[in-house]
Amino acid sequence: MTESTDETVDQPTTAAETGSKPEAQSETDQRGATLSKSNVVLRVDDLQKSFGALAATDHATFEVERGTITGMIGPNGAGKSTLFNLISGYYDPDGGTVSLNDGEITGEEPYNIAERGLIRTFQTPRKLEGMTVREAMMIGPQNQPGESFRKLFTSPGEVGDSERQNLADVERILEEFEIDHLARQPATDISGGQMKLVELARAMLAEPDILLLDEPVAGVNPTLANKLAEQIRRLNDEGTTFLLIEHDMDFIMNLADPIIVLNQGSVLTEGTPDEVRSDDRVADAYLGGGSV
Amino acid sequence: MSQVNAREYWTDMNRAEQGVATFMAVTIGGLLVAMLAGGLDPTYFLFLFGLGGMFALMSLGLNAQWGFTGLINFSVAAFFGLGAYGAALMTATNSPVAGGFDPIFGLVLGLVLAAVFAVAIGIPTLRLRADYLAIATLGLAEVIRTVILNERDLTAGSQGLRGIPGFFENWPVLSTFPEAMPGLRIEIIPGQPVVLELSFWEQLLNVSLLLVFLGVSFFVLRRAHRSPWGRVLRTIRSDEDLAKTLGKNTYWYKMQAFVLGSLVMALAGGFFAHLNLFVDPSNLDPITTFYVWVAVMLGGAGSNRGALFGGFVVVAIREGPRFINELPPAPVRNVLEGIVNVIPSVTVEIPSIVLDAGPLRLLLIGLTIILVMRYRPQGVLPPQRELIWPDAIEEDEKARPEMGVREAKTGEIDD
């Protein structure tokens, strides 16, 4: 997963680069640039962000391969959400680069990054007041003809066709997520767990190449959490790549592979769930000892 | 509803709608009766209606900015003033710039000025949080007012601009319409004739212009509100980050909403110039902004119908106290006297108490705000909970948009 680059040689090295997985490292090197081009959706290279004296993201480097569900864990304050904000354009990094499908997106506006195929969700589900669930979902599809003010008056037919299609897509996806009974409920009146499902479903309507989920099951009951996991797996099978932050270890260890561990703003290690579980440094980072 | 059925239409309304309909019917009915009975000058009635429509227009504009998008604009009076001054500078006889042009050019200048200022203030502030726009517009309003007041070479300063022609001055047929109409004298109650003369027909023409402006603005904003474009705005109002995350260029949408709203406000200003035939810097006083905000809050943020209603109610509150400067109000007294005096050889003069009710305006406005915030914070006619492009939803849903939606929260109605 992790790839040493010329730019990172002189930087303080992350644990991943220092050989926690030497075999994987050399394998990546041998595959070379062309293979990684097609396989890597998201590449974060030596990313840095400080808030005053605090280095929230400290030379983080990692990649997310296409078709994976990549997990990201780390103790509170490890910089996971900051990293998400940097990747998705909400923060401007102090240094380093972020690339999406081999095009650099560092410092771009969040909407631009979303248009280019990276969609994210937030830790706290966002509520859309004054809308029903199905309407709140219809904001998902990108580049709708009806989003152009001019076309509302010059091509109302085109707008109507696209609205009809989007409405049908919304109803289909709500059914797939088994929440079609919520379609006409006010979007503010559904439970936190249901809202997370709606967010995921809506993000899918934007047809992302990669979806970043920030703690998708925080505060969600186990039944709904299982449902979410099921949906993520299904969508992954259909080709969507996921990068998700989660504190629920059972959830993420069962769902994600590989897993990246962040600590103090940089990548501590990455590997399969088993490798991460058995890595003492991970346990140290979390608990100061013991096992994860 | 394929058939217009009054009873069904009535039962389809919720309580708020029924209340508004009743209120409007009683108010308009009362005014018409007072007018026909000779208690209220028809020309003045039309002038009041014009003012109501003008405030309704400004409310529609603010509703697009604040109601749809959450943009806090304290420059309503300034954009209104730009529209009015644009119209006046091109047409007024004492215009230091270019008087005497056709009113259509004045209207265009007013709209262009409003758009330019909206973009100019939007560029630095719309990327920031809503508070910055609020502060900037607060400043802009004062800057524009002060410039108009002091730049005498450009605006005639505190003298104001006089001799603004009627909007249809150079139009075929319409320009001669008031003169062509016969003077009418209707006497329903003896001694209380209703006289429809030149000034009435002129005012009627003004009101027609207003109805066109209102109709076009309402149609455009209503269509925009229930479109995917409007949905992006409503998402921005609720949660701008979410809109960005889903690939929407929120800055651009906010700019569009801000400019659109400002244009509608300028349209109201342009109309005012040709209604009042005189503009001066006092037309840009911040109190106008305050009234328009009250109108939008009263009607319901995000609701076009609410904005219309709020605009008229605010004018009723603003102008109403004039009618109770004496009690019973002059129109009522006139009518009553007229009725009693029908009996031959009886002449009764109803005594009246003279008041100074002007200060009641602000009291009533304050009371309205308190009552709305306490009992109906969502406004009298809040927008309905679901706005989907009408062509995209089934006929049965269109006919009864409340299905599955209204019962979730009481009082959620159409936009």
Interface residues (C-beta under 8 A of the other chain):
Chain A: S88 G89 Y90 E109 P110 Y111 A114 E115 I119 R120 T121 F122 R126 K127 L128 E129 G130 M131 T132 R134 E135 M138 I139 G140 Q142 N143 Q144 P145 G146 E147 S148 F149 L152 F153 P156 V159 G160 S162 E163 R164 N166 L167 R184 Q185 P186 D189 R202 A203 A206
Chain B: V220 R223 A224 S227 P228 W229 R231 V232 R234 T235 R237 S238 D239 D241 L242 A243 K244 T245 L246 G247 K248 N249 T250 Q256 L260 G302 P383 R385 E386 L387 I388 W389 D391 A392 I393 M403 G404 V405 A408 K409
